[in-house]
Amino acid sequence: MTPLPGWEQRHSELDAAGLRRCVELVWLGAKLDRGFVLPCSPAPPGKIVLATAERRADLLRVLTLEETQPPAFEDATLGLFERPGAFTLLAYDGDRPVATGCLYVQDGVAYLANGLTIPDARGRGFQTHLIRRRIEVALDIGARIAVSATYRFL
């Protein structure tokens, strides 16, 4: 499953920008069922909503406030926004958007991608609850396997 056409070109762009994937690439996978439990506090620290066209400005605010991500990350996230089979969620602290995460589902496989929390909201559980909500959405539309990859740039 490739969540975004041209993904290999995006990796080339990152390499050209002087960024490279380190050896800490981790792929995670899990079989999903209604008994799947992600340990976290019972309630998210703020509201979590689907990023619709009306919330595009909020999505852009989160993407631009997190300055350590390369431009290709923003492009990849926006490429999934409102794409068929893709869902972008936003987490809010009050009225302020502070985190985002994408979900792409194809052929019963859910790909959790592009999780991002702005620096001053980290460590408060927003991303954990975004993961939980993306898994719930994946189950609701019939996914039975979830995968994700994480790596950092050197």
Backbone as a chain_set.jsonl record, in Angstrom:
{"seq": "MTPLPGWEQRHSELDAAGLRRCVELVWLGAKLDRGFVLPCSPAPPGKIVLATAERRADLLRVLTLEETQPPAFEDATLGLFERPGAFTLLAYDGDRPVATGCLYVQDGVAYLANGLTIPDARGRGFQTHLIRRRIEVALDIGARIAVSATYRFL", "coords": {"N": [[0.839, -1.157, 0.0], [0.67, 2.144, -0.897], [0.44, 5.189, 0.445], [0.527, 7.705, -0.72], [0.81, 8.916, -3.923], [3.89, 9.12, -5.68], [5.607, 8.947, -3.545], [8.247, 7.981, -3.347], [9.632, 9.926, -4.748], [9.327, 12.036, -2.984], [10.947, 11.16, -0.884], [13.396, 11.328, -2.183], [13.524, 14.103, -2.506], [13.751, 14.864, 0.169], [16.245, 13.736, 0.753], [17.805, 15.294, -0.993], [17.547, 17.719, 0.254], [19.259, 17.459, 2.284], [18.483, 15.875, 4.339], [18.187, 12.74, 5.891], [16.996, 9.417, 6.277], [17.364, 7.804, 9.336], [18.864, 4.896, 10.927], [16.926, 4.163, 12.654], [14.432, 3.392, 11.815], [11.216, 2.225, 12.258], [8.759, -0.172, 11.859], [5.457, -0.706, 12.648], [2.885, -2.983, 13.423], [-0.445, -4.251, 13.719], [-3.058, -6.557, 14.405], [-6.422, -5.782, 14.094], [-9.29, -5.53, 16.165], [-12.457, -5.215, 17.84], [-11.762, -5.467, 20.469], [-9.301, -4.381, 20.726], [-7.086, -2.457, 22.549], [-5.706, 0.608, 23.289], [-3.487, 1.701, 25.546], [-4.204, 4.481, 27.432], [-5.136, 7.632, 28.9], [-8.586, 7.886, 29.957], [-10.028, 9.98, 28.755], [-9.501, 12.273, 26.096], [-7.139, 15.04, 26.135], [-8.266, 17.224, 24.947], [-10.6, 18.218, 22.346], [-11.135, 15.989, 19.564], [-11.319, 15.959, 16.131], [-12.565, 15.333, 12.79], [-10.702, 16.555, 10.12], [-12.097, 18.627, 8.08], [-12.855, 20.415, 4.998], [-13.518, 22.916, 5.976], [-11.86, 23.137, 8.113], [-9.32, 23.363, 7.179], [-7.568, 25.582, 7.427], [-6.895, 25.394, 10.136], [-5.501, 22.973, 10.122], [-3.301, 23.71, 8.537], [-2.199, 25.577, 10.272], [-1.244, 23.968, 12.389], [0.649, 22.471, 10.976], [2.471, 24.455, 10.199], [3.318, 25.562, 12.589], [4.915, 23.663, 13.715], [8.033, 23.662, 13.33], [10.219, 22.006, 12.844], [9.832, 20.015, 11.015], [10.419, 18.853, 7.679], [9.642, 20.556, 4.533], [8.502, 18.674, 2.775], [7.066, 16.975, 4.439], [4.839, 18.482, 5.159], [3.712, 18.745, 2.598], [3.103, 16.036, 2.068], [1.211, 15.493, 4.053], [-0.834, 17.307, 3.386], [-1.38, 16.228, 0.907], [-2.757, 13.926, 1.53], [-5.028, 14.955, 2.633], [-8.454, 15.082, 2.508], [-8.451, 13.12, 0.506], [-9.804, 10.33, -1.251], [-10.5, 7.576, 0.824], [-8.772, 8.426, 2.724], [-8.203, 9.996, 5.864], [-7.925, 12.835, 7.838], [-7.189, 13.876, 11.019], [-7.708, 16.254, 13.637], [-6.462, 17.568, 16.693], [-7.516, 19.498, 19.429], [-6.662, 21.987, 21.804], [-8.609, 23.447, 23.831], [-9.748, 26.019, 21.857], [-7.657, 25.976, 20.161], [-5.803, 24.507, 17.58], [-3.641, 21.755, 17.954], [-2.45, 19.332, 17.267], [-2.099, 16.732, 14.789], [-3.05, 13.909, 12.758], [-2.912, 11.381, 10.279], [-4.889, 9.003, 8.453], [-5.019, 6.295, 6.301], [-6.868, 4.096, 4.412], [-6.976, 1.033, 2.767], [-8.046, -1.795, 1.071], [-8.67, -3.187, 3.468], [-6.533, -2.647, 5.11], [-5.127, -0.443, 7.367], [-3.29, 2.493, 7.358], [-1.508, 4.363, 9.513], [-0.448, 7.58, 9.596], [1.766, 10.433, 9.482], [1.69, 11.767, 12.049], [1.695, 14.529, 14.198], [2.571, 16.868, 16.618], [2.438, 20.082, 17.99], [5.243, 21.768, 19.493], [4.787, 22.943, 22.182], [2.633, 21.534, 23.118], [3.243, 18.935, 23.481], [3.594, 15.719, 25.115], [1.251, 15.558, 26.523], [-0.707, 13.811, 25.794], [-2.148, 14.115, 23.411], [-1.358, 12.999, 20.876], [-1.46, 10.262, 21.436], [-4.204, 9.887, 21.845], [-5.092, 10.641, 19.324], [-4.063, 8.512, 17.834], [-5.574, 6.412, 18.932], [-8.165, 7.245, 18.146], [-7.918, 7.183, 15.346], [-7.589, 4.441, 14.95], [-10.118, 3.561, 15.797], [-11.732, 4.73, 13.781], [-10.692, 3.355, 11.577], [-11.48, 0.718, 12.186], [-14.254, 1.093, 12.076], [-14.672, 1.39, 9.343], [-13.976, -1.022, 8.341], [-11.306, -1.973, 8.403], [-8.839, -4.391, 9.23], [-6.259, -4.708, 9.857], [-3.608, -2.738, 11.075], [-1.004, -0.541, 10.254], [2.06, 1.256, 10.74], [4.761, 3.529, 10.345], [7.695, 4.837, 11.743], [10.201, 7.266, 11.947], [13.118, 9.242, 12.494], [14.758, 12.24, 11.443], [18.208, 12.751, 10.851]], "CA": [[0.0, 0.0, 0.0], [1.376, 3.41, -0.936], [-0.583, 6.168, 0.776], [0.627, 8.934, -1.489], [1.571, 8.735, -5.157], [5.12, 9.892, -5.733], [6.283, 8.923, -2.25], [9.689, 7.812, -3.543], [10.171, 11.235, -5.127], [9.396, 12.838, -1.751], [12.151, 10.736, -0.177], [14.522, 11.916, -2.908], [13.55, 15.521, -2.167], [14.291, 14.969, 1.526], [17.685, 13.483, 0.643], [18.411, 16.454, -1.637], [17.536, 18.81, 1.232], [20.243, 17.153, 3.31], [17.868, 15.062, 5.386], [18.21, 11.326, 5.545], [16.411, 8.539, 7.287], [18.373, 7.123, 10.136], [18.643, 3.468, 11.069], [15.892, 3.96, 13.653], [13.141, 3.173, 11.181], [10.453, 1.191, 12.944], [7.431, -0.477, 11.329], [4.582, -1.29, 13.651], [1.694, -3.575, 12.846], [-1.329, -4.883, 14.692], [-4.377, -7.014, 13.965], [-7.434, -4.967, 14.759], [-10.641, -5.994, 16.465], [-13.099, -4.299, 18.795], [-11.129, -5.611, 21.766], [-8.003, -3.722, 20.703], [-7.054, -1.361, 23.508], [-4.493, 1.395, 23.347], [-3.477, 2.258, 26.898], [-4.087, 5.929, 27.588], [-6.16, 8.157, 29.799], [-9.911, 7.639, 29.397], [-10.537, 11.096, 27.951], [-8.429, 13.068, 25.499], [-6.964, 16.329, 26.791], [-9.055, 18.207, 24.204], [-11.467, 17.558, 21.369], [-10.53, 15.431, 18.362], [-12.308, 16.058, 15.065], [-12.143, 15.107, 11.419], [-10.312, 17.799, 9.454], [-12.854, 18.861, 6.851], [-12.41, 21.601, 4.256], [-13.697, 24.083, 6.842], [-10.783, 23.152, 9.107], [-8.025, 23.368, 6.481], [-6.709, 26.618, 8.015], [-6.38, 24.856, 11.391], [-4.486, 21.981, 9.763], [-2.116, 24.456, 8.118], [-1.629, 26.199, 11.461], [-0.453, 22.949, 13.081], [1.794, 22.11, 10.139], [3.459, 25.53, 10.138], [3.848, 25.831, 13.921], [5.937, 22.657, 13.996], [9.046, 24.107, 12.371], [11.323, 21.064, 12.631], [9.515, 19.082, 9.938], [10.776, 19.35, 6.349], [8.482, 20.929, 3.713], [7.879, 17.495, 2.165], [6.106, 16.43, 5.395], [3.623, 19.275, 4.972], [3.144, 18.352, 1.305], [2.539, 14.689, 2.184], [-0.007, 15.588, 4.866], [-1.866, 17.963, 2.573], [-1.723, 15.307, -0.173], [-3.748, 12.972, 2.048], [-6.199, 15.697, 3.088], [-9.653, 14.904, 1.681], [-8.269, 12.123, -0.545], [-10.662, 9.171, -0.986], [-9.864, 6.547, 1.634], [-7.885, 9.057, 3.7], [-8.831, 10.809, 6.9], [-6.999, 13.634, 8.628], [-7.824, 14.294, 12.26], [-7.078, 17.347, 14.365], [-6.716, 17.651, 18.132], [-7.577, 20.881, 19.892], [-6.547, 22.361, 23.207], [-9.571, 24.55, 23.779], [-10.033, 26.357, 20.456], [-6.386, 26.016, 19.442], [-5.356, 23.221, 17.024], [-2.296, 21.48, 18.459], [-1.892, 18.068, 16.774], [-2.792, 16.121, 13.667], [-2.657, 12.567, 12.37], [-3.621, 10.923, 9.082], [-5.247, 7.593, 8.326], [-5.344, 5.909, 4.936], [-7.347, 2.717, 4.445], [-7.124, 0.39, 1.463], [-8.09, -3.256, 1.105], [-8.71, -3.691, 4.836], [-5.322, -2.293, 5.84], [-5.098, 0.965, 7.779], [-1.96, 3.062, 7.509], [-1.503, 5.545, 10.362], [0.665, 8.365, 9.077], [1.916, 11.877, 9.64], [1.344, 12.302, 13.357], [2.478, 15.716, 14.498], [2.086, 17.699, 17.721], [3.286, 21.268, 18.128], [6.128, 21.567, 20.649], [4.295, 23.276, 23.527], [1.519, 20.648, 23.492], [3.744, 17.558, 23.565], [3.633, 15.075, 26.419], [-0.038, 15.7, 27.201], [-1.61, 12.75, 25.369], [-2.89, 14.396, 22.182], [-1.049, 12.034, 19.819], [-1.972, 8.953, 21.849], [-5.64, 9.855, 21.573], [-5.262, 10.643, 17.868], [-3.847, 7.129, 17.391], [-6.761, 5.649, 19.331], [-9.312, 7.633, 17.303], [-7.693, 6.681, 13.986], [-7.876, 3.007, 14.98], [-11.58, 3.432, 15.843], [-12.235, 5.024, 12.435], [-10.281, 2.236, 10.723], [-12.385, -0.396, 12.476], [-15.595, 1.454, 11.598], [-14.788, 1.227, 7.886], [-13.666, -2.39, 7.959], [-9.897, -2.377, 8.44], [-8.545, -5.457, 10.189], [-4.829, -4.618, 10.143], [-3.096, -1.368, 11.093], [0.459, -0.418, 10.181], [2.607, 2.595, 10.81], [6.223, 3.587, 10.364], [8.202, 6.057, 12.36], [11.641, 7.484, 11.894], [13.476, 10.641, 12.669], [15.828, 12.671, 10.563], [19.461, 13.11, 11.521]], "C": [[0.897, 1.236, 0.0], [0.353, 4.513, -0.685], [-0.549, 7.427, -0.06], [1.42, 8.676, -2.757], [2.816, 9.621, -5.137], [5.917, 9.9, -4.437], [7.797, 8.782, -2.397], [10.335, 9.145, -3.949], [10.29, 12.127, -3.9], [10.641, 12.46, -0.942], [13.398, 11.308, -0.859], [14.664, 13.399, -2.597], [14.121, 15.737, -0.768], [15.798, 14.745, 1.517], [18.4, 14.697, 0.05], [18.478, 17.65, -0.691], [18.523, 18.556, 2.365], [19.686, 16.352, 4.471], [17.929, 13.614, 4.952], [17.568, 10.529, 6.667], [17.52, 7.866, 8.061], [17.998, 5.654, 10.274], [17.547, 3.153, 12.087], [14.5, 3.841, 13.048], [12.445, 2.01, 11.867], [9.097, 1.042, 12.253], [6.644, -1.151, 12.436], [3.358, -1.86, 12.948], [0.857, -4.235, 13.922], [-2.584, -5.38, 13.992], [-5.399, -6.236, 14.77], [-8.7, -5.763, 15.02], [-11.188, -5.064, 17.527], [-12.508, -4.413, 20.196], [-9.76, -4.949, 21.843], [-8.026, -2.514, 21.628], [-5.693, -0.689, 23.454], [-4.457, 2.059, 24.716], [-3.276, 3.774, 26.875], [-5.197, 6.387, 28.518], [-7.528, 8.009, 29.154], [-10.439, 8.758, 28.51], [-9.367, 11.86, 27.348], [-8.313, 14.416, 26.202], [-7.736, 17.459, 26.114], [-9.919, 17.474, 23.208], [-10.656, 17.078, 20.168], [-11.608, 15.383, 17.294], [-11.692, 15.691, 13.72], [-11.834, 16.459, 10.78], [-11.035, 17.88, 8.114], [-12.31, 20.109, 6.161], [-12.515, 22.858, 5.113], [-12.573, 24.208, 7.868], [-9.389, 23.152, 8.464], [-7.065, 24.397, 7.083], [-6.114, 26.131, 9.34], [-5.298, 23.815, 11.138], [-3.192, 22.688, 9.358], [-1.425, 25.122, 9.305], [-0.752, 25.197, 12.226], [0.804, 22.633, 12.269], [2.861, 23.191, 10.118], [4.015, 25.891, 11.51], [4.922, 24.845, 14.316], [7.044, 22.864, 12.974], [10.152, 23.097, 12.097], [11.05, 20.068, 11.505], [9.907, 19.675, 8.594], [9.517, 19.69, 5.547], [7.771, 19.728, 3.092], [6.868, 16.854, 3.113], [4.77, 17.162, 5.265], [2.934, 18.89, 3.667], [2.465, 16.992, 1.384], [1.237, 14.718, 2.981], [-1.132, 16.228, 4.069], [-2.29, 17.082, 1.401], [-2.746, 14.271, 0.256], [-5.063, 13.656, 2.435], [-7.33, 15.591, 2.061], [-9.457, 13.981, 0.479], [-9.19, 10.944, -0.248], [-9.89, 8.084, -0.24], [-8.949, 7.102, 2.709], [-8.679, 9.936, 4.649], [-7.735, 11.556, 7.635], [-7.758, 14.113, 9.848], [-7.01, 15.398, 12.906], [-7.43, 17.239, 15.837], [-6.618, 19.113, 18.538], [-7.356, 20.953, 21.394], [-7.399, 23.615, 23.346], [-9.939, 24.796, 22.331], [-8.778, 26.324, 19.581], [-6.015, 24.639, 18.904], [-3.909, 22.965, 17.417], [-1.668, 20.202, 17.901], [-2.735, 17.551, 15.612], [-2.267, 14.702, 13.448], [-3.509, 12.131, 11.197], [-3.864, 9.42, 9.149], [-5.595, 7.347, 6.87], [-5.717, 4.437, 4.968], [-7.538, 2.217, 3.02], [-7.093, -1.113, 1.668], [-8.001, -3.831, 2.523], [-7.486, -3.403, 5.675], [-5.344, -0.794, 6.115], [-3.646, 1.395, 7.968], [-2.086, 4.345, 8.323], [-0.261, 6.345, 10.026], [0.633, 9.797, 9.607], [1.38, 12.433, 10.953], [2.275, 13.445, 13.714], [1.806, 16.497, 15.62], [3.004, 18.894, 17.85], [4.047, 21.187, 19.451], [5.518, 21.854, 22.017], [3.11, 22.431, 23.973], [1.97, 19.2, 23.65], [3.72, 17.043, 25.006], [2.324, 15.152, 27.186], [-1.08, 14.704, 26.712], [-2.376, 12.997, 24.083], [-2.63, 13.338, 21.12], [-1.536, 10.636, 20.171], [-3.459, 8.846, 21.546], [-5.936, 9.96, 20.08], [-5.035, 9.244, 17.299], [-5.076, 6.296, 17.718], [-7.946, 5.968, 18.419], [-9.135, 7.14, 15.872], [-7.951, 5.184, 13.913], [-9.381, 2.771, 15.024], [-12.194, 3.683, 14.47], [-11.906, 3.87, 11.49], [-11.192, 1.032, 10.934], [-13.78, -0.124, 11.927], [-15.757, 1.244, 10.099], [-14.223, -0.104, 7.4], [-12.209, -2.801, 7.943], [-9.695, -3.444, 9.506], [-7.063, -5.507, 10.558], [-4.461, -3.139, 10.132], [-1.578, -1.419, 11.046], [0.843, 1.048, 10.293], [4.118, 2.49, 10.781], [6.613, 4.893, 11.036], [9.713, 6.109, 12.188], [11.896, 8.962, 12.151], [14.612, 10.963, 11.726], [17.034, 13.041, 11.392], [19.864, 14.518, 11.138]], "O": [[1.797, 1.343, 0.833], [-0.517, 4.744, -1.524], [-1.541, 8.156, -0.096], [2.577, 8.262, -2.689], [2.782, 10.743, -4.63], [6.791, 10.744, -4.242], [8.549, 9.403, -1.647], [11.455, 9.447, -3.536], [11.247, 12.892, -3.781], [11.31, 13.329, -0.383], [14.342, 11.724, -0.187], [15.776, 13.903, -2.442], [14.882, 16.677, -0.542], [16.544, 15.464, 2.183], [19.466, 15.087, 0.524], [19.364, 18.496, -0.818], [18.613, 19.35, 3.301], [20.362, 16.176, 5.484], [17.744, 13.301, 3.776], [17.596, 10.916, 7.835], [18.505, 7.41, 7.481], [16.947, 5.222, 9.798], [17.272, 1.983, 12.35], [13.505, 4.156, 13.701], [13.026, 0.938, 12.034], [8.372, 2.023, 12.085], [7.139, -2.073, 13.085], [2.858, -1.277, 11.987], [1.387, -4.722, 14.921], [-3.114, -4.716, 13.101], [-5.252, -6.056, 15.979], [-9.124, -6.57, 14.192], [-10.464, -4.22, 18.055], [-12.735, -3.536, 21.03], [-9.126, -4.951, 22.898], [-8.891, -1.646, 21.502], [-4.657, -1.346, 23.562], [-5.308, 2.896, 25.018], [-2.278, 4.269, 26.35], [-6.087, 5.613, 28.873], [-7.63, 8.005, 27.927], [-11.225, 8.499, 27.598], [-8.353, 12.072, 28.014], [-9.28, 14.888, 26.799], [-7.84, 18.55, 26.675], [-9.973, 16.244, 23.215], [-9.639, 17.668, 19.803], [-12.687, 14.833, 17.518], [-10.476, 15.732, 13.536], [-12.623, 17.397, 10.891], [-10.616, 17.264, 7.135], [-11.415, 20.776, 6.68], [-11.692, 23.766, 4.989], [-12.365, 25.285, 8.428], [-8.39, 22.957, 9.157], [-5.876, 24.116, 7.234], [-4.955, 26.422, 9.639], [-4.295, 23.772, 11.849], [-2.109, 22.298, 9.794], [-0.198, 25.218, 9.336], [0.349, 25.537, 12.658], [1.898, 22.54, 12.826], [4.047, 22.876, 10.027], [5.094, 26.477, 11.589], [5.76, 25.151, 15.164], [6.998, 22.304, 11.878], [10.956, 23.313, 11.19], [11.959, 19.351, 11.087], [9.747, 20.878, 8.382], [8.44, 19.173, 5.843], [6.556, 19.766, 2.903], [5.902, 16.246, 2.651], [3.708, 16.54, 5.262], [1.715, 18.726, 3.63], [1.378, 16.807, 0.836], [0.272, 14.043, 2.623], [-2.261, 15.738, 4.081], [-3.43, 17.17, 0.944], [-3.522, 13.788, -0.569], [-6.095, 12.995, 2.548], [-7.171, 15.965, 0.9], [-10.228, 14.056, -0.478], [-9.345, 10.585, 0.92], [-8.776, 7.721, -0.619], [-8.407, 6.347, 3.517], [-9.688, 10.536, 4.279], [-6.724, 10.964, 8.013], [-8.841, 14.688, 9.73], [-5.792, 15.472, 12.749], [-8.548, 16.868, 16.194], [-5.762, 19.858, 18.062], [-7.806, 20.091, 22.149], [-6.956, 24.715, 23.016], [-10.396, 23.883, 21.644], [-8.846, 26.616, 18.387], [-5.918, 23.688, 19.68], [-3.048, 23.829, 17.246], [-0.462, 20.006, 18.048], [-3.912, 17.883, 15.472], [-1.177, 14.351, 13.9], [-4.69, 12.467, 11.122], [-3.138, 8.679, 9.812], [-6.369, 8.094, 6.273], [-4.965, 3.617, 5.495], [-8.165, 2.87, 2.187], [-6.218, -1.639, 2.356], [-7.335, -4.842, 2.747], [-7.392, -3.852, 6.817], [-5.553, 0.015, 5.211], [-2.876, 0.728, 8.659], [-2.705, 5.308, 7.87], [0.857, 5.845, 10.156], [-0.382, 10.285, 10.104], [0.693, 13.455, 10.965], [3.491, 13.345, 13.553], [0.604, 16.754, 15.569], [4.225, 18.741, 17.823], [3.556, 20.605, 20.418], [5.719, 21.065, 22.941], [2.626, 22.594, 25.093], [1.147, 18.327, 23.927], [3.811, 17.806, 25.967], [2.288, 14.844, 28.377], [-2.224, 14.742, 27.165], [-3.189, 12.159, 23.693], [-3.574, 12.827, 20.519], [-1.982, 9.9, 19.291], [-3.92, 7.821, 21.044], [-6.939, 9.418, 19.616], [-5.74, 8.833, 16.378], [-5.566, 5.553, 16.868], [-8.649, 5.061, 17.972], [-10.108, 6.72, 15.245], [-8.481, 4.701, 12.913], [-9.876, 1.867, 14.352], [-13.076, 2.94, 14.038], [-12.75, 3.457, 10.694], [-11.625, 0.4, 9.971], [-14.415, -1.022, 11.374], [-16.857, 0.952, 9.631], [-14.014, -0.298, 6.202], [-11.903, -3.906, 7.497], [-10.318, -3.394, 10.566], [-6.66, -6.25, 11.453], [-4.937, -2.378, 9.289], [-0.949, -2.238, 11.716], [0.061, 1.948, 9.984], [4.683, 1.463, 11.157], [5.935, 5.912, 10.902], [10.398, 5.091, 12.278], [11.004, 9.803, 12.038], [15.334, 10.077, 11.269], [16.909, 13.576, 12.493], [20.894, 15.012, 11.597]]}, "num_chains": 1, "name": "protein.A"}
